[in-house]
């Protein structure tokens, strides 16, 4: 068994390319975003004349490898851009893979909002529908053309996971989507709106890979149950009668919900909530330190578990690395009520946990060594480095890396997959590499898991201009976030 951490796309993209290229019999993939135009980063593949992901998967399929792919679909009315990009990607792959043993689903989660919610949202629905009617029909997806002819289906849930399994023997799993926007390097010196820190793992273990493949099969069958068409023609169901067992110290952790109907129903039925249980369990067993990287910290049960852990032990250290603001705020200028409400949930969580830990907690956000452009909110003068990773590490004993954020959506609604590993060497190696990445020379001679080390590094950097800072960490802007946040609890907290 080998666990290989992949930090940023500079490591993640080539590792995923190599996994797919090495497949001999079968390749299964489930991604929220997988753009066929994304350039390949592996020199050996480019030397073969393969330029992008469409070329790579076409080459893999031509060698006789059975390919099954899920690309996540999105609500066609409220998230039209994401929906169209998903269909564009899936259709482009399907066109290249026609005639091969390849089946591709552009798969929505099957949950639809009940008619009471559609009535409550009739104003926004009408405005978005009018925008669709004003567009040329050729630009609309088949789903959007159908929506314009009949009843609107609101889809509040998505398939958020990102992984690939080759030959049921090896896998890459984590938080990384695949397009040019997500490519970044450990130097984070790209334009401010193109920084994207992420973490994935390559797992070379046949038992784990078999368990992850089985999860893919359940997701595939669920998509077919929702009448998702196969873009390459005929499709086959997976045989999921026998569930493989991964080893106890190397588990597949999932969130999996089922469609649930009803006039007042918005949320799906939470069928599998392993992420929530795993995270709260890991927090509960922590004795020395908890290290977290997450895009969101909004789930009240997780915040409460962290607070109880901080109150239970006067020695426990907590380090949380998060983006300064959500990407919709940083890069899209979105200050709508839903964005503000989501940030209010995070503000509440950080306040609760900070009070419990006191000076044994460090909440930090990373910033570039260059100034932020005028159109992007800066972080103490720096361009923000966007944290998209989902990592929880405890006591150099247990780690969790995958696609699930610490919010209700990831822990109860969306489809998610992660690897949980109880391998001390792997946990210690990943935490050491991340600490070195973020702290730089601030780490020299200091405890890498101590909140004081991280807090002092962040404060020291805050006292210098961006170009003179060491490492990347800066204080998390809680005061600014509190001003931005606005609680409007109309929708369930788990939606955010």
N, C-alpha and C positions, 0 to 999 in steps of 0.2 A: 504494500500500500504506500502510495506517495501522495502528499498534499503539497501543491505548489501555489503560493499566493501570487496574485497578478495585480499589481498596483498601477493604476491608470491604464488608459487604452494603449499606451506605448508597450505595455507588457500583455495586456488582455487581448488586443486584436490579433497579434501574431500567434499567440497560444491557441486561440479559437480557430484561426485559419489552419494551423497545423493539425489540430484535432480532426477537423472536417476532411482535410486532405488525406489523412492517414486512414480514414474509414475504408474498410474492405467489403463489408456486407450490408450494413445498415447505418443510417444516420437519421436521428430524430432531433428536431429543433423546435423550441418555443421561445419566441421573442416578442417583446412589446413593440420594438422598432428594429427592423432589419432592412436597410436600404440596399438594394442590389447594386447601386452606383458607388457604394463605399469602396475606396481604393484599398487594395491589398497592401499590407506592410511587410510581408515575408519576402526577402530578396529571391529565394529559390523559386517561389511561385511566380514572381514577376519575370524571372529569367525564362520561365516556360511559356511566356506570352500571356499569362493570366493577369488582367489588370484590376478587376473588381470582383465583388462577391457574386455577381451573376455569372461571370466566367468561372469562378471556382466551383460553384455548385453544379454548373453545367458539366464541367470536367469530371467531377465526382460521379455524377449520375451516368455519364457516358461510359464509365468504367464498370457499370453494372451494380453500383451501390443503390440499395433501396432507400429512397429519401422520403421522409414524412415531416412536414413543416406546418407549424401554427404561427401565423402572424396575427397579433391582436388587433381586433377592430374596435371602433369607438362609436359613441353616439353620433348619428349622421346629421343631427340638427344643431345641437349645442356645441359639439366639438368637430365641426365640419372639416377643418384643416387636418387634424389627426386622422379622421376617418378617411379622407381622400388620400392622404399619404400612405395609409395602410393598404388601401385597395390598389394604389399605384405600384407599391412594392410587390404585393402578392401577384398582381397581374403580370408584372415584368418578369418575375421568376417563372410563373406558369408558362409564359410565352417561350422562354429559353429552354424549359424542361419538357415541353411537349414531346411525346414519343418515348420518353424514358420512364422508368419505374419511380415516378415522383408524384406525390399527392400533396396539395397545398390548400390549406384552409385559411381564409381571412375571417377569423372567428370572434364574434362578440360573446360576451357573457350573456346568458339567456335571461337575466333579470329585466323585467319591464316594470316601470312605475304604474301603480294603479290609477284608475280614472279620476279619483279625487285629487291626486297629485297633478295629473294633466290639466284638470280644471283650475287648480290653484296657479298653475304655471301658464295659463292660456295666453296671457299678455306677452311674455318673453317668447313662447312658442310661435305666436303669430308673427312677431318681428323677425325671428330667424327663418321661418318658412317663407316670408315675403322676400328675404334676401336670396333664398334658393330659387324662387320663381323668377327673379330678375336675371339670373345667370343663364348662360347658354346651356342648352340641354346636354351638349356633348361634354361639358365639363363636370357633369354630375355623375356620381357612381350609380350602379344599378339599384342600390339600396335607397339612395336619395330620390331617384325617379319613382320608385315604388311609394315612398313616403308622401310625395307630392300628390299621388293619386288616391291615397287612403288615409287611414288613421295613423297618427303619430305614435311611435313607440319610443319612450324615453328609456335610455339604457344608462343607469347610474353606476354600473359596476364594470370592471375590466379584467382582462387576463394580463397580469403585470409581471409575470415571471420571465427570466432570461437564462436559458441553459441549452446545451447540446450534449447528446450522448452518442458516442461512436461505438458500434458493434457490441453494445451492452457491456463494455469493458472499461471505458474511460469517459469522463465528463468534464465540461467547463460550466461553472455555475456561479452566478453573482448578480450584480446590479447593473451591469453594463449593457446599454442599448448600442446598436451598431449603425452609425452613420457618421458623416464627416464632422458634424457638430460635436459629437461626443469624444472625438480624438483629442487627447492631451498627453503631456509628458510630465515627468516628476519635477521639471523646472517650472511648470505652469507659467511660461512666458509667452503664450499665445495671446491674441487680443482678448480683452476682458470678457467679452460675451462668448468666448469659445473655451474658457477654462471648464474642466469637468473631471473632478477627482472621483475615481470609482475603484472598487475592489472586487475581484472575482477569485475563484479558486479552480485550479485544475486538480481533479481527483482521479487518480489511477487506482481504482479498486473495483473489481468486477461485481461484488455484492452491492456496493453503493450504486454503481451504474445501473444494475438491473432494477433496483428499487426506484431509481429516478425514471428509468424507462417505463416502469409500470405506472408511475404517476402521470407521465406523458400520455400513456394509453387511456387513462381515465379522463384526462382533459380532452383528448381527441374524441372519445365516445360521447362525452357531454356536449361537445360542439355539434356533433352529428345529430344528437337528440334534439337540438334546437334548430334543426333543418339548415345548418350551415352548408352551403354548396362547396364541392371540391372544384377548384379552378382549373384542374387538369383533367376533369372528367370523372370517371368511376372512382369510388372510394371504398375502402374496406375498414371495418371496425377492428380494434385491437382486442385480443383475448386477454382479459384481466381477471380471469377466474382464480388464478393462483398468484398470490402476492409474495414476491421475494422479500426476504428479510435482510436488511443491511445490518452490519455488525453494531453492537451496542455503543461502541465508541466512535461510530461514524454513521450518523443518521441523516435521512432525508426528512426535513421539516417542512410542513405544508400549511397553507391556508387554502381552503376549498369550500365554496358556498354553492348552494343550489337555488335555482329560480323558485320564487315563492309568489303566488298570485293573491290578489285581494284588492278591493277598491281603494283602501287606504294604505296599501303596502308600497314601501319604497325600497326597503332593504331586502337582500336575499336571506335564505336560511343558512346560518353558519353551520355547515356540516363538519368541517375539520378546522380546528383552531390551534394547531400545534405550535405555530409561532408564538401566539400569546402565552400559552402554557410554558413553552421553552424559555422565553425571555424572563417571565416572572419567576420561574424555577431557578434560572441561573442567578438572578439578582438575589434570591432568597438564600442561596448557598455561598454567596461571596463573603470572604473573610478579609482579604488584603486589598483588592482593587477591582473596580469595574471600569472598563474602557469602552466607550461607545462612539461610533461614527454613524450619523443618521441624517437623512434629509429633513425629517420631521420628528419632533418629540411632542406628541399631542394626546396620546392615549391615557386617559385618567387612571386605569388600573396599573399601567406601567409606572406612571409618576408616583402613585401611591406605594407601589412595591419598592421603588427607589427610596422614597421618603422613609418608609419603615426600616429599610436596610441601614440608612444613615443614622436613624435614631437608635437602632439596635446595637451598633458597634461604633465606639469612639475612635477606632483605628482605620476603618474602611475608607479608602480613597476613591473618588469618582472623577473621571475626566470625560467630558462630552464635547465632541467636535461636530458643529453644525454649520450650515451656511448662514450668513448674516440675515438674509431674508429669502423667501421662496423665489424660485426662478421666474415665476410670473410677475413678481414685483421688480426684480433686478433687471430682467431683460425685455419684459413686455410692458412695463409701466402699469400693471394691473393693480388698482387699488379698490376694486369692487367689494361689496359687502361680504361675499363668500370668502374672499382672500383675507379680509380683515378678521372675519370670525375664526378662520383656521388659525391665524396668528394669535388670536386671543386665547385659544385652547393651549397653544404652545407657551405663551406668556404665563398662563396659570400653572402649567406643569413645571416650568423652570423656577418660578417663585416657590412653589411647594417643595421641590427637591432642594433648592438652595437653602431654604430655611432649615431643613433637616440636617444637611451636611455642614453648613457653615463654611469655614475655611478649608475643609477637607474636600471641597468640590471645585472644579475648574470648568467653566463653560467658555469655550473658545471658538473662534471662526478664523479661517485662513484668508490672507490677503496677499496679493502679488507684490513684487518688488518694483512695481511701476504704478504711476498714478492712474486713476480710473478716468475714462473718457466722460465728457459732460453728460451724456445721455444715460449713464449707468450709475446708480447710487454707490458712492464709495464707502469703503470701510476704513475709517481713520486715514483717508487720503489714498489708500490702495484700491486697485481694482479687485473686486471679490473673486475668490476661487470657489467655484460652486461645488459643494459637497453632495454627491449623489450616492455615496457608499452606504452600505447597511452592514455594520460590523458590531458585534458585541463580544468582548473578551473578558474573562473573569479569572483572576488568581493564577495566571499561567497554567490553567487546568482545562478550561472548556471555552470553545469559541463558536460563534455563529456568523456565517457569511452568506448572503443571498440577496433576495430581491425585496424583502419586507422592511418597510420603515416602521417606526414606533408610533404609528397612528392607527385609529380604528379601522380605516379603509384597508390597510395592509394586513391587520391582525384578525379582521372578521369578515370583510367583504370580498376583496379582490382575490384572484388566484395567484398564489405566491409559492416559491420554492427556495429552500436554502440548504446548506450543509452545516450540520452541527458536529463538531469534532472534539473528542476528549483525548487529545494527544498533546501532552505538555510541550514537547519540542515545537510542534506546529503553532501552538498558541503563543508561546514565548517569541518565536521567530517573527510572527506577523506583528505582534505588538512592538517589538524592538525596531522592526523596519519602519512602521508607521511613526513611532516616536522620533526616529532619526530623520525621517522625511520632514516632519512638521517643526521640530525643534532646532535642527541644525546644531551649531556649536553650543546652544543653550543646554544641550543634553550632557555635555562633558562634565563628568564628575558628579552628576546628579541622578537621583532616583527617577527612572523613566516612567514609573507609574504613580508618582506622587503628584497630587493636585497642585502642591506648592511649586513644583518644577514648571508645570505648564502655566500656572497663573503668573509667576514671575517672568517667564519668557514672554508671555503676551503683554504684560505691562511694560517690560523693557522695550519691546518693539514699538509699542504705542508712543513711546517718548522720542522716537526717531522718524525721519522721513522714510518713505517706502524703500528707496534705493539703499538705505543704510541699515536695513533690518536683517536680522539673522534668523533663518528659518521663516516660517510663514504665519505662525499663530498670533492672533490679536484677541482682545476681549470680545466676547459675544455681546452685540449691542442690545442689551436687555432694555435699557431706558428708551432707546429709539423705537424698539419693538412695542413697548408698552403704549407709546403715543400712537403708533399705527394701528394697534389692535382695537377691535370693536366687537363685542359679543352680541350676536343676534341669534339666539338659539332657537330658530324656527325649524331647521333641519337637524336630524340626529347627529350627535358628535361623531359617530362612527363613519359618517360620510367624508370626514375631513382627515 
